[in-house]
């Protein structure tokens, strides 16, 4: 319960100090930063998945390239 009172007090003090519009900009900035972190996390997971697939499929690619070189000669 103390956390709720403290949060409301901080928000009211932010509005009193900087105004409503500046306070809303701060919340919009925090929202954008949270969304950006989520996008970066998803990109990291995609990168890791693609690297694992590439490591797994690398012997097959090397085999195909070797067969193509032998076929061209």
N, CA, C, O and CB atoms as a CASP TS submission, in Angstrom:
PFRMAT TS
TARGET T0000
AUTHOR 0000-0000-0000
METHOD Language model
MODEL 1
PARENT N/A
ATOM      1  N   UNK     1       0.828  -1.190   0.000  1.00  0.00           N
ATOM      2  CA  UNK     1       0.000   0.000   0.000  1.00  0.00           C
ATOM      3  C   UNK     1       0.878   1.262   0.000  1.00  0.00           C
ATOM      4  O   UNK     1       0.534   2.279  -0.602  1.00  0.00           O
ATOM      5  CB  UNK     1      -0.945  -0.006   1.218  1.00  0.00           C
ATOM      6  N   UNK     2       2.002   1.164   0.682  1.00  0.00           N
ATOM      7  CA  UNK     2       2.920   2.300   0.731  1.00  0.00           C
ATOM      8  C   UNK     2       3.458   2.614  -0.666  1.00  0.00           C
ATOM      9  O   UNK     2       3.668   3.779  -1.006  1.00  0.00           O
ATOM     10  CB  UNK     2       4.084   2.013   1.702  1.00  0.00           C
ATOM     11  N   UNK     3       3.682   1.567  -1.481  1.00  0.00           N
ATOM     12  CA  UNK     3       4.172   1.764  -2.841  1.00  0.00           C
ATOM     13  C   UNK     3       3.198   2.554  -3.697  1.00  0.00           C
ATOM     14  O   UNK     3       3.609   3.394  -4.497  1.00  0.00           O
ATOM     15  CB  UNK     3       4.451   0.433  -3.488  1.00  0.00           C
ATOM     16  N   UNK     4       1.910   2.288  -3.532  1.00  0.00           N
ATOM     17  CA  UNK     4       0.895   3.015  -4.305  1.00  0.00           C
ATOM     18  C   UNK     4       0.896   4.487  -3.910  1.00  0.00           C
ATOM     19  O   UNK     4       0.879   5.362  -4.776  1.00  0.00           O
ATOM     20  CB  UNK     4      -0.514   2.399  -4.087  1.00  0.00           C
ATOM     21  N   UNK     5       0.917   4.768  -2.604  1.00  0.00           N
ATOM     22  CA  UNK     5       0.941   6.151  -2.146  1.00  0.00           C
ATOM     23  C   UNK     5       2.200   6.864  -2.625  1.00  0.00           C
ATOM     24  O   UNK     5       2.148   8.021  -3.042  1.00  0.00           O
ATOM     25  CB  UNK     5       0.851   6.208  -0.621  1.00  0.00           C
ATOM     26  N   UNK     6       3.306   6.181  -2.565  1.00  0.00           N
ATOM     27  CA  UNK     6       4.555   6.773  -3.015  1.00  0.00           C
ATOM     28  C   UNK     6       4.523   7.055  -4.515  1.00  0.00           C
ATOM     29  O   UNK     6       5.005   8.100  -4.953  1.00  0.00           O
ATOM     30  CB  UNK     6       5.723   5.857  -2.677  1.00  0.00           C
ATOM     31  N   UNK     7       3.970   6.150  -5.297  1.00  0.00           N
ATOM     32  CA  UNK     7       3.868   6.348  -6.751  1.00  0.00           C
ATOM     33  C   UNK     7       2.986   7.542  -7.079  1.00  0.00           C
ATOM     34  O   UNK     7       3.351   8.380  -7.903  1.00  0.00           O
ATOM     35  CB  UNK     7       3.313   5.086  -7.430  1.00  0.00           C
ATOM     36  N   UNK     8       1.825   7.623  -6.434  1.00  0.00           N
ATOM     37  CA  UNK     8       0.933   8.760  -6.677  1.00  0.00           C
ATOM     38  C   UNK     8       1.592  10.075  -6.266  1.00  0.00           C
ATOM     39  O   UNK     8       1.441  11.084  -6.955  1.00  0.00           O
ATOM     40  CB  UNK     8      -0.389   8.575  -5.915  1.00  0.00           C
ATOM     41  N   UNK     9       2.308  10.073  -5.172  1.00  0.00           N
ATOM     42  CA  UNK     9       2.988  11.281  -4.711  1.00  0.00           C
ATOM     43  C   UNK     9       4.053  11.715  -5.712  1.00  0.00           C
ATOM     44  O   UNK     9       4.178  12.904  -6.008  1.00  0.00           O
ATOM     45  CB  UNK     9       3.620  11.048  -3.330  1.00  0.00           C
ATOM     46  N   UNK    10       4.812  10.772  -6.229  1.00  0.00           N
ATOM     47  CA  UNK    10       5.849  11.100  -7.217  1.00  0.00           C
ATOM     48  C   UNK    10       5.216  11.672  -8.484  1.00  0.00           C
ATOM     49  O   UNK    10       5.711  12.659  -9.029  1.00  0.00           O
ATOM     50  CB  UNK    10       6.693   9.847  -7.560  1.00  0.00           C
ATOM     51  N   UNK    11       4.136  11.067  -8.954  1.00  0.00           N
ATOM     52  CA  UNK    11       3.467  11.554 -10.164  1.00  0.00           C
ATOM     53  C   UNK    11       2.914  12.959  -9.944  1.00  0.00           C
ATOM     54  O   UNK    11       3.059  13.823 -10.809  1.00  0.00           O
ATOM     55  CB  UNK    11       2.331  10.594 -10.580  1.00  0.00           C
ATOM     56  N   UNK    12       2.292  13.192  -8.810  1.00  0.00           N
ATOM     57  CA  UNK    12       1.747  14.524  -8.519  1.00  0.00           C
ATOM     58  C   UNK    12       2.867  15.556  -8.425  1.00  0.00           C
ATOM     59  O   UNK    12       2.717  16.678  -8.909  1.00  0.00           O
ATOM     60  CB  UNK    12       0.935  14.503  -7.208  1.00  0.00           C
ATOM     61  N   UNK    13       3.978  15.189  -7.809  1.00  0.00           N
ATOM     62  CA  UNK    13       5.110  16.116  -7.720  1.00  0.00           C
ATOM     63  C   UNK    13       5.717  16.388  -9.100  1.00  0.00           C
ATOM     64  O   UNK    13       6.144  17.508  -9.380  1.00  0.00           O
ATOM     65  CB  UNK    13       6.185  15.554  -6.776  1.00  0.00           C
ATOM     66  N   UNK    14       5.754  15.367  -9.960  1.00  0.00           N
ATOM     67  CA  UNK    14       6.258  15.578 -11.326  1.00  0.00           C
ATOM     68  C   UNK    14       5.366  16.543 -12.082  1.00  0.00           C
ATOM     69  O   UNK    14       5.863  17.416 -12.794  1.00  0.00           O
ATOM     70  CB  UNK    14       6.351  14.244 -12.086  1.00  0.00           C
ATOM     71  N   UNK    15       4.045  16.398 -11.937  1.00  0.00           N
ATOM     72  CA  UNK    15       3.105  17.301 -12.608  1.00  0.00           C
ATOM     73  C   UNK    15       3.250  18.712 -12.052  1.00  0.00           C
ATOM     74  O   UNK    15       3.224  19.685 -12.805  1.00  0.00           O
ATOM     75  CB  UNK    15       1.649  16.803 -12.440  1.00  0.00           C
ATOM     76  N   UNK    16       3.401  18.824 -10.740  1.00  0.00           N
ATOM     77  CA  UNK    16       3.532  20.151 -10.127  1.00  0.00           C
ATOM     78  C   UNK    16       4.835  20.829 -10.553  1.00  0.00           C
ATOM     79  O   UNK    16       4.864  22.046 -10.738  1.00  0.00           O
ATOM     80  CB  UNK    16       3.474  20.040  -8.591  1.00  0.00           C
ATOM     81  N   UNK    17       5.904  20.062 -10.710  1.00  0.00           N
ATOM     82  CA  UNK    17       7.199  20.647 -11.047  1.00  0.00           C
ATOM     83  C   UNK    17       7.316  20.965 -12.541  1.00  0.00           C
ATOM     84  O   UNK    17       7.698  22.075 -12.910  1.00  0.00           O
ATOM     85  CB  UNK    17       8.319  19.703 -10.631  1.00  0.00           C
ATOM     86  N   UNK    18       6.987  19.995 -13.399  1.00  0.00           N
ATOM     87  CA  UNK    18       7.251  20.146 -14.834  1.00  0.00           C
ATOM     88  C   UNK    18       5.993  20.398 -15.655  1.00  0.00           C
ATOM     89  O   UNK    18       6.092  20.802 -16.814  1.00  0.00           O
ATOM     90  CB  UNK    18       7.943  18.918 -15.354  1.00  0.00           C
ATOM     91  N   UNK    19       4.845  20.177 -15.100  1.00  0.00           N
ATOM     92  CA  UNK    19       3.613  20.359 -15.857  1.00  0.00           C
ATOM     93  C   UNK    19       3.117  19.044 -16.420  1.00  0.00           C
ATOM     94  O   UNK    19       3.837  18.046 -16.465  1.00  0.00           O
ATOM     95  CB  UNK    19       3.823  21.359 -16.980  1.00  0.00           C
ATOM     96  N   UNK    20       1.873  19.073 -16.844  1.00  0.00           N
ATOM     97  CA  UNK    20       1.219  17.858 -17.339  1.00  0.00           C
ATOM     98  C   UNK    20       1.866  17.349 -18.628  1.00  0.00           C
ATOM     99  O   UNK    20       2.112  16.153 -18.782  1.00  0.00           O
ATOM    100  CB  UNK    20      -0.268  18.121 -17.576  1.00  0.00           C
ATOM    101  N   UNK    21       2.139  18.282 -19.557  1.00  0.00           N
ATOM    102  CA  UNK    21       2.669  17.865 -20.862  1.00  0.00           C
ATOM    103  C   UNK    21       4.058  17.241 -20.737  1.00  0.00           C
ATOM    104  O   UNK    21       4.326  16.219 -21.368  1.00  0.00           O
ATOM    105  CB  UNK    21       2.723  19.059 -21.815  1.00  0.00           C
ATOM    106  N   UNK    22       4.926  17.822 -19.955  1.00  0.00           N
ATOM    107  CA  UNK    22       6.276  17.280 -19.777  1.00  0.00           C
ATOM    108  C   UNK    22       6.227  15.925 -19.070  1.00  0.00           C
ATOM    109  O   UNK    22       7.006  15.025 -19.383  1.00  0.00           O
ATOM    110  CB  UNK    22       7.152  18.267 -18.978  1.00  0.00           C
ATOM    111  N   UNK    23       5.311  15.789 -18.119  1.00  0.00           N
ATOM    112  CA  UNK    23       5.164  14.509 -17.418  1.00  0.00           C
ATOM    113  C   UNK    23       4.699  13.426 -18.389  1.00  0.00           C
ATOM    114  O   UNK    23       5.181  12.294 -18.338  1.00  0.00           O
ATOM    115  CB  UNK    23       4.166  14.641 -16.242  1.00  0.00           C
ATOM    116  N   UNK    24       3.764  13.773 -19.270  1.00  0.00           N
ATOM    117  CA  UNK    24       3.295  12.800 -20.258  1.00  0.00           C
ATOM    118  C   UNK    24       4.411  12.428 -21.226  1.00  0.00           C
ATOM    119  O   UNK    24       4.489  11.286 -21.678  1.00  0.00           O
ATOM    120  CB  UNK    24       2.091  13.355 -21.031  1.00  0.00           C
ATOM    121  N   UNK    25       5.282  13.399 -21.547  1.00  0.00           N
ATOM    122  CA  UNK    25       6.426  13.089 -22.414  1.00  0.00           C
ATOM    123  C   UNK    25       7.362  12.094 -21.746  1.00  0.00           C
ATOM    124  O   UNK    25       7.898  11.202 -22.403  1.00  0.00           O
ATOM    125  CB  UNK    25       7.192  14.368 -22.775  1.00  0.00           C
ATOM    126  N   UNK    26       7.559  12.247 -20.445  1.00  0.00           N
ATOM    127  CA  UNK    26       8.423  11.310 -19.718  1.00  0.00           C
ATOM    128  C   UNK    26       7.842   9.904 -19.786  1.00  0.00           C
ATOM    129  O   UNK    26       8.570   8.942 -20.031  1.00  0.00           O
ATOM    130  CB  UNK    26       8.595  11.749 -18.245  1.00  0.00           C
ATOM    131  N   UNK    27       6.526   9.778 -19.570  1.00  0.00           N
ATOM    132  CA  UNK    27       5.902   8.461 -19.633  1.00  0.00           C
ATOM    133  C   UNK    27       5.932   7.888 -21.045  1.00  0.00           C
ATOM    134  O   UNK    27       6.106   6.682 -21.216  1.00  0.00           O
ATOM    135  CB  UNK    27       4.469   8.538 -19.138  1.00  0.00           C
ATOM    136  N   UNK    28       5.765   8.735 -22.058  1.00  0.00           N
ATOM    137  CA  UNK    28       5.855   8.263 -23.439  1.00  0.00           C
ATOM    138  C   UNK    28       7.275   7.777 -23.738  1.00  0.00           C
ATOM    139  O   UNK    28       7.456   6.758 -24.405  1.00  0.00           O
ATOM    140  CB  UNK    28       5.447   9.386 -24.428  1.00  0.00           C
ATOM    141  N   UNK    29       8.281   8.504 -23.244  1.00  0.00           N
ATOM    142  CA  UNK    29       9.673   8.101 -23.445  1.00  0.00           C
ATOM    143  C   UNK    29       9.943   6.753 -22.776  1.00  0.00           C
ATOM    144  O   UNK    29      10.581   5.881 -23.365  1.00  0.00           O
ATOM    145  CB  UNK    29      10.632   9.175 -22.891  1.00  0.00           C
ATOM    146  N   UNK    30       9.463   6.588 -21.560  1.00  0.00           N
ATOM    147  CA  UNK    30       9.660   5.310 -20.853  1.00  0.00           C
ATOM    148  C   UNK    30       8.968   4.180 -21.609  1.00  0.00           C
ATOM    149  O   UNK    30       9.513   3.082 -21.719  1.00  0.00           O
ATOM    150  CB  UNK    30       9.118   5.394 -19.397  1.00  0.00           C
ATOM    151  N   UNK    31       7.774   4.440 -22.129  1.00  0.00           N
ATOM    152  CA  UNK    31       7.050   3.428 -22.902  1.00  0.00           C
ATOM    153  C   UNK    31       7.836   3.029 -24.150  1.00  0.00           C
ATOM    154  O   UNK    31       7.944   1.843 -24.462  1.00  0.00           O
ATOM    155  CB  UNK    31       5.656   3.949 -23.297  1.00  0.00           C
ATOM    156  N   UNK    32       8.379   4.001 -24.858  1.00  0.00           N
ATOM    157  CA  UNK    32       9.159   3.712 -26.066  1.00  0.00           C
ATOM    158  C   UNK    32      10.417   2.920 -25.718  1.00  0.00           C
ATOM    159  O   UNK    32      10.783   1.987 -26.434  1.00  0.00           O
ATOM    160  CB  UNK    32       9.538   5.019 -26.791  1.00  0.00           C
ATOM    161  N   UNK    33      11.072   3.287 -24.629  1.00  0.00           N
ATOM    162  CA  UNK    33      12.287   2.575 -24.231  1.00  0.00           C
ATOM    163  C   UNK    33      11.977   1.113 -23.861  1.00  0.00           C
ATOM    164  O   UNK    33      12.753   0.216 -24.192  1.00  0.00           O
ATOM    165  CB  UNK    33      12.959   3.294 -23.041  1.00  0.00           C
ATOM    166  N   UNK    34      10.870   0.876 -23.191  1.00  0.00           N
ATOM    167  CA  UNK    34      10.488  -0.501 -22.840  1.00  0.00           C
ATOM    168  C   UNK    34      10.200  -1.305 -24.100  1.00  0.00           C
ATOM    169  O   UNK    34      10.623  -2.454 -24.223  1.00  0.00           O
ATOM    170  CB  UNK    34       9.250  -0.508 -21.907  1.00  0.00           C
ATOM    171  N   UNK    35       9.477  -0.694 -25.036  1.00  0.00           N
ATOM    172  CA  UNK    35       9.183  -1.399 -26.294  1.00  0.00           C
ATOM    173  C   UNK    35      10.460  -1.690 -27.072  1.00  0.00           C
ATOM    174  O   UNK    35      10.596  -2.770 -27.647  1.00  0.00           O
ATOM    175  CB  UNK    35       8.219  -0.573 -27.164  1.00  0.00           C
ATOM    176  N   UNK    36      11.410  -0.733 -27.101  1.00  0.00           N
ATOM    177  CA  UNK    36      12.674  -0.920 -27.810  1.00  0.00           C
ATOM    178  C   UNK    36      13.480  -2.052 -27.195  1.00  0.00           C
ATOM    179  O   UNK    36      14.088  -2.840 -27.920  1.00  0.00           O
ATOM    180  CB  UNK    36      13.491   0.372 -27.799  1.00  0.00           C
ATOM    181  N   UNK    37      13.494  -2.147 -25.867  1.00  0.00           N
ATOM    182  CA  UNK    37      14.207  -3.231 -25.207  1.00  0.00           C
ATOM    183  C   UNK    37      13.603  -4.578 -25.585  1.00  0.00           C
ATOM    184  O   UNK    37      14.335  -5.549 -25.778  1.00  0.00           O
ATOM    185  CB  UNK    37      14.181  -3.043 -23.687  1.00  0.00           C
ATOM    186  N   UNK    38      12.285  -4.650 -25.693  1.00  0.00           N
ATOM    187  CA  UNK    38      11.614  -5.886 -26.079  1.00  0.00           C
ATOM    188  C   UNK    38      12.011  -6.273 -27.517  1.00  0.00           C
ATOM    189  O   UNK    38      12.261  -7.444 -27.804  1.00  0.00           O
ATOM    190  CB  UNK    38      10.070  -5.727 -25.959  1.00  0.00           C
ATOM    191  N   UNK    39      12.065  -5.276 -28.412  1.00  0.00           N
ATOM    192  CA  UNK    39      12.468  -5.549 -29.799  1.00  0.00           C
ATOM    193  C   UNK    39      13.906  -6.046 -29.833  1.00  0.00           C
ATOM    194  O   UNK    39      14.213  -6.990 -30.562  1.00  0.00           O
ATOM    195  CB  UNK    39      12.317  -4.280 -30.681  1.00  0.00           C
ATOM    196  N   UNK    40      14.793  -5.430 -29.058  1.00  0.00           N
ATOM    197  CA  UNK    40      16.186  -5.878 -29.029  1.00  0.00           C
ATOM    198  C   UNK    40      16.305  -7.298 -28.482  1.00  0.00           C
ATOM    199  O   UNK    40      17.114  -8.084 -28.977  1.00  0.00           O
ATOM    200  CB  UNK    40      17.030  -4.923 -28.186  1.00  0.00           C
ATOM    201  N   UNK    41      15.518  -7.630 -27.480  1.00  0.00           N
ATOM    202  CA  UNK    41      15.535  -8.990 -26.942  1.00  0.00           C
ATOM    203  C   UNK    41      15.079  -9.990 -27.995  1.00  0.00           C
ATOM    204  O   UNK    41      15.690 -11.047 -28.154  1.00  0.00           O
ATOM    205  CB  UNK    41      14.642  -9.090 -25.697  1.00  0.00           C
ATOM    206  N   UNK    42      14.015  -9.664 -28.713  1.00  0.00           N
ATOM    207  CA  UNK    42      13.536 -10.574 -29.768  1.00  0.00           C
ATOM    208  C   UNK    42      14.561 -10.715 -30.883  1.00  0.00           C
ATOM    209  O   UNK    42      14.725 -11.806 -31.428  1.00  0.00           O
ATOM    210  CB  UNK    42      12.206 -10.074 -30.346  1.00  0.00           C
ATOM    211  N   UNK    43      15.257  -9.633 -31.237  1.00  0.00           N
ATOM    212  CA  UNK    43      16.305  -9.718 -32.254  1.00  0.00           C
ATOM    213  C   UNK    43      17.449 -10.597 -31.776  1.00  0.00           C
ATOM    214  O   UNK    43      18.004 -11.364 -32.562  1.00  0.00           O
ATOM    215  CB  UNK    43      16.827  -8.321 -32.611  1.00  0.00           C
ATOM    216  N   UNK    44      17.809 -10.501 -30.509  1.00  0.00           N
ATOM    217  CA  UNK    44      18.862 -11.348 -29.955  1.00  0.00           C
ATOM    218  C   UNK    44      18.459 -12.811 -30.045  1.00  0.00           C
ATOM    219  O   UNK    44      19.274 -13.654 -30.420  1.00  0.00           O
ATOM    220  CB  UNK    44      19.162 -10.964 -28.495  1.00  0.00           C
ATOM    221  N   UNK    45      17.210 -13.125 -29.706  1.00  0.00           N
ATOM    222  CA  UNK    45      16.754 -14.509 -29.765  1.00  0.00           C
ATOM    223  C   UNK    45      16.732 -15.022 -31.203  1.00  0.00           C
ATOM    224  O   UNK    45      17.104 -16.169 -31.454  1.00  0.00           O
ATOM    225  CB  UNK    45      15.365 -14.635 -29.138  1.00  0.00           C
ATOM    226  N   UNK    46      16.299 -14.186 -32.150  1.00  0.00           N
ATOM    227  CA  UNK    46      16.309 -14.584 -33.561  1.00  0.00           C
ATOM    228  C   UNK    46      17.734 -14.846 -34.039  1.00  0.00           C
ATOM    229  O   UNK    46      17.994 -15.824 -34.739  1.00  0.00           O
ATOM    230  CB  UNK    46      15.649 -13.500 -34.432  1.00  0.00           C
ATOM    231  N   UNK    47      18.654 -13.959 -33.652  1.00  0.00           N
ATOM    232  CA  UNK    47      20.055 -14.125 -34.058  1.00  0.00           C
ATOM    233  C   UNK    47      20.613 -15.431 -33.528  1.00  0.00           C
ATOM    234  O   UNK    47      21.287 -16.164 -34.252  1.00  0.00           O
ATOM    235  CB  UNK    47      20.909 -12.949 -33.562  1.00  0.00           C
ATOM    236  N   UNK    48      20.333 -15.727 -32.263  1.00  0.00           N
ATOM    237  CA  UNK    48      20.830 -16.962 -31.667  1.00  0.00           C
ATOM    238  C   UNK    48      20.246 -18.187 -32.379  1.00  0.00           C
ATOM    239  O   UNK    48      20.955 -19.161 -32.632  1.00  0.00           O
ATOM    240  CB  UNK    48      20.491 -17.006 -30.170  1.00  0.00           C
ATOM    241  N   UNK    49      18.973 -18.131 -32.693  1.00  0.00           N
ATOM    242  CA  UNK    49      18.331 -19.252 -33.389  1.00  0.00           C
ATOM    243  C   UNK    49      18.940 -19.438 -34.785  1.00  0.00           C
ATOM    244  O   UNK    49      19.214 -20.566 -35.196  1.00  0.00           O
ATOM    245  CB  UNK    49      16.801 -19.017 -33.498  1.00  0.00           C
ATOM    246  N   UNK    50      19.151 -18.336 -35.509  1.00  0.00           N
ATOM    247  CA  UNK    50      19.731 -18.442 -36.849  1.00  0.00           C
ATOM    248  C   UNK    50      21.161 -18.948 -36.809  1.00  0.00           C
ATOM    249  O   UNK    50      21.563 -19.735 -37.666  1.00  0.00           O
ATOM    250  CB  UNK    50      19.684 -17.098 -37.549  1.00  0.00           C
ATOM    251  N   UNK    51      21.940 -18.504 -35.818  1.00  0.00           N
ATOM    252  CA  UNK    51      23.307 -19.006 -35.690  1.00  0.00           C
ATOM    253  C   UNK    51      23.323 -20.506 -35.411  1.00  0.00           C
ATOM    254  O   UNK    51      24.159 -21.227 -35.956  1.00  0.00           O
ATOM    255  CB  UNK    51      24.045 -18.259 -34.578  1.00  0.00           C
ATOM    256  N   UNK    52      22.417 -20.977 -34.576  1.00  0.00           N
ATOM    257  CA  UNK    52      22.349 -22.408 -34.287  1.00  0.00           C
ATOM    258  C   UNK    52      21.960 -23.200 -35.531  1.00  0.00           C
ATOM    259  O   UNK    52      22.507 -24.275 -35.780  1.00  0.00           O
ATOM    260  CB  UNK    52      21.350 -22.677 -33.159  1.00  0.00           C
ATOM    261  N   UNK    53      21.007 -22.668 -36.319  1.00  0.00           N
ATOM    262  CA  UNK    53      20.618 -23.351 -37.548  1.00  0.00           C
ATOM    263  C   UNK    53      21.772 -23.387 -38.540  1.00  0.00           C
ATOM    264  O   UNK    53      21.986 -24.390 -39.220  1.00  0.00           O
ATOM    265  CB  UNK    53      19.403 -22.668 -38.177  1.00  0.00           C
ATOM    266  N   UNK    54      22.514 -22.287 -38.619  1.00  0.00           N
ATOM    267  CA  UNK    54      23.635 -22.233 -39.554  1.00  0.00           C
ATOM    268  C   UNK    54      24.719 -23.227 -39.163  1.00  0.00           C
ATOM    269  O   UNK    54      25.286 -23.899 -40.025  1.00  0.00           O
ATOM    270  CB  UNK    54      24.215 -20.820 -39.612  1.00  0.00           C
ATOM    271  N   UNK    55      25.007 -23.324 -37.882  1.00  0.00           N
ATOM    272  CA  UNK    55      26.020 -24.279 -37.422  1.00  0.00           C
ATOM    273  C   UNK    55      25.564 -25.705 -37.726  1.00  0.00           C
ATOM    274  O   UNK    55      26.369 -26.554 -38.109  1.00  0.00           O
ATOM    275  CB  UNK    55      26.289 -24.107 -35.900  1.00  0.00           C
ATOM    276  N   UNK    56      24.269 -25.959 -37.552  1.00  0.00           N
ATOM    277  CA  UNK    56      23.744 -27.299 -37.793  1.00  0.00           C
ATOM    278  C   UNK    56      23.766 -27.642 -39.285  1.00  0.00           C
ATOM    279  O   UNK    56      24.042 -28.785 -39.649  1.00  0.00           O
ATOM    280  CB  UNK    56      22.317 -27.416 -37.245  1.00  0.00           C
ATOM    281  N   UNK    57      23.477 -26.659 -40.154  1.00  0.00           N
ATOM    282  CA  UNK    57      23.368 -26.909 -41.589  1.00  0.00           C
ATOM    283  C   UNK    57      24.684 -26.707 -42.340  1.00  0.00           C
ATOM    284  O   UNK    57      24.747 -26.987 -43.537  1.00  0.00           O
ATOM    285  CB  UNK    57      22.317 -26.011 -42.176  1.00  0.00           C
ATOM    286  N   UNK    58      25.718 -26.238 -41.682  1.00  0.00           N
ATOM    287  CA  UNK    58      26.980 -25.947 -42.349  1.00  0.00           C
ATOM    288  C   UNK    58      27.594 -27.161 -43.048  1.00  0.00           C
ATOM    289  O   UNK    58      28.077 -27.005 -44.170  1.00  0.00           O
ATOM    290  CB  UNK    58      27.955 -25.399 -41.353  1.00  0.00           C
ATOM    291  N   UNK    59      27.607 -28.363 -42.457  1.00  0.00           N
ATOM    292  CA  UNK    59      28.168 -29.512 -43.182  1.00  0.00           C
ATOM    293  C   UNK    59      27.411 -29.822 -44.488  1.00  0.00           C
ATOM    294  O   UNK    59      28.023 -30.202 -45.486  1.00  0.00           O
ATOM    295  CB  UNK    59      28.152 -30.744 -42.281  1.00  0.00           C
ATOM    296  N   UNK    60      26.093 -29.658 -44.473  1.00  0.00           N
ATOM    297  CA  UNK    60      25.319 -29.894 -45.696  1.00  0.00           C
ATOM    298  C   UNK    60      25.676 -28.879 -46.778  1.00  0.00           C
ATOM    299  O   UNK    60      25.808 -29.241 -47.947  1.00  0.00           O
ATOM    300  CB  UNK    60      23.815 -29.834 -45.398  1.00  0.00           C
ATOM    301  N   UNK    61      25.835 -27.600 -46.394  1.00  0.00           N
ATOM    302  CA  UNK    61      26.207 -26.581 -47.365  1.00  0.00           C
ATOM    303  C   UNK    61      27.596 -26.865 -47.946  1.00  0.00           C
ATOM    304  O   UNK    61      27.808 -26.716 -49.149  1.00  0.00           O
ATOM    305  CB  UNK    61      26.174 -25.188 -46.717  1.00  0.00           C
ATOM    306  N   UNK    62      28.520 -27.265 -47.109  1.00  0.00           N
ATOM    307  CA  UNK    62      29.861 -27.573 -47.596  1.00  0.00           C
ATOM    308  C   UNK    62      29.837 -28.752 -48.563  1.00  0.00           C
ATOM    309  O   UNK    62      30.566 -28.765 -49.555  1.00  0.00           O
ATOM    310  CB  UNK    62      30.797 -27.873 -46.423  1.00  0.00           C
ATOM    311  N   UNK    63      29.006 -29.730 -48.272  1.00  0.00           N
ATOM    312  CA  UNK    63      28.882 -30.900 -49.154  1.00  0.00           C
ATOM    313  C   UNK    63      28.323 -30.487 -50.511  1.00  0.00           C
ATOM    314  O   UNK    63      28.816 -30.938 -51.545  1.00  0.00           O
ATOM    315  CB  UNK    63      27.977 -31.978 -48.510  1.00  0.00           C
ATOM    316  N   UNK    64      27.315 -29.646 -50.520  1.00  0.00           N
ATOM    317  CA  UNK    64      26.709 -29.195 -51.775  1.00  0.00           C
ATOM    318  C   UNK    64      27.712 -28.379 -52.585  1.00  0.00           C
ATOM    319  O   UNK    64      27.805 -28.550 -53.800  1.00  0.00           O
ATOM    320  CB  UNK    64      25.438 -28.360 -51.500  1.00  0.00           C
ATOM    321  N   UNK    65      28.452 -27.509 -51.940  1.00  0.00           N
ATOM    322  CA  UNK    65      29.446 -26.687 -52.635  1.00  0.00           C
ATOM    323  C   UNK    65      30.535 -27.572 -53.234  1.00  0.00           C
ATOM    324  O   UNK    65      30.977 -27.344 -54.360  1.00  0.00           O
ATOM    325  CB  UNK    65      30.067 -25.648 -51.673  1.00  0.00           C
ATOM    326  N   UNK    66      30.961 -28.572 -52.487  1.00  0.00           N
ATOM    327  CA  UNK    66      31.991 -29.480 -52.986  1.00  0.00           C
ATOM    328  C   UNK    66      31.476 -30.251 -54.206  1.00  0.00           C
ATOM    329  O   UNK    66      32.208 -30.419 -55.181  1.00  0.00           O
ATOM    330  CB  UNK    66      32.432 -30.461 -51.874  1.00  0.00           C
ATOM    331  N   UNK    67      30.227 -30.721 -54.160  1.00  0.00           N
ATOM    332  CA  UNK    67      29.639 -31.432 -55.298  1.00  0.00           C
ATOM    333  C   UNK    67      29.523 -30.518 -56.510  1.00  0.00           C
ATOM    334  O   UNK    67      29.749 -30.957 -57.638  1.00  0.00           O
ATOM    335  CB  UNK    67      28.260 -31.992 -54.928  1.00  0.00           C
ATOM    336  N   UNK    68      29.176 -29.262 -56.294  1.00  0.00           N
ATOM    337  CA  UNK    68      29.053 -28.328 -57.414  1.00  0.00           C
ATOM    338  C   UNK    68      30.407 -28.075 -58.060  1.00  0.00           C
ATOM    339  O   UNK    68      30.507 -27.990 -59.284  1.00  0.00           O
ATOM    340  CB  UNK    68      28.436 -27.004 -56.946  1.00  0.00           C
ATOM    341  N   UNK    69      31.447 -27.956 -57.246  1.00  0.00           N
ATOM    342  CA  UNK    69      32.796 -27.736 -57.798  1.00  0.00           C
ATOM    343  C   UNK    69      33.253 -28.962 -58.587  1.00  0.00           C
ATOM    344  O   UNK    69      33.854 -28.822 -59.652  1.00  0.00           O
ATOM    345  CB  UNK    69      33.811 -27.422 -56.664  1.00  0.00           C
ATOM    346  N   UNK    70      32.977 -30.148 -58.079  1.00  0.00           N
ATOM    347  CA  UNK    70      33.352 -31.370 -58.798  1.00  0.00           C
ATOM    348  C   UNK    70      32.569 -31.503 -60.093  1.00  0.00           C
ATOM    349  O   UNK    70      33.101 -31.983 -61.094  1.00  0.00           O
ATOM    350  CB  UNK    70      33.123 -32.604 -57.918  1.00  0.00           C
ATOM    351  N   UNK    71      31.318 -31.087 -60.085  1.00  0.00           N
ATOM    352  CA  UNK    71      30.479 -31.198 -61.276  1.00  0.00           C
ATOM    353  C   UNK    71      30.937 -30.213 -62.360  1.00  0.00           C
ATOM    354  O   UNK    71      30.860 -30.527 -63.548  1.00  0.00           O
ATOM    355  CB  UNK    71      29.001 -30.945 -60.914  1.00  0.00           C
ATOM    356  N   UNK    72      31.406 -29.045 -61.967  1.00  0.00           N
ATOM    357  CA  UNK    72      31.845 -28.031 -62.931  1.00  0.00           C
ATOM    358  C   UNK    72      33.148 -28.441 -63.616  1.00  0.00           C
ATOM    359  O   UNK    72      33.407 -28.016 -64.742  1.00  0.00           O
ATOM    360  CB  UNK    72      32.025 -26.678 -62.233  1.00  0.00           C
ATOM    361  N   UNK    73      33.947 -29.236 -62.976  1.00  0.00           N
ATOM    362  CA  UNK    73      35.223 -29.610 -63.560  1.00  0.00           C
ATOM    363  C   UNK    73      35.084 -30.757 -64.461  1.00  0.00           C
ATOM    364  O   UNK    73      36.070 -31.208 -65.043  1.00  0.00           O
ATOM    365  CB  UNK    73      36.216 -29.919 -62.522  1.00  0.00           C
TER
END
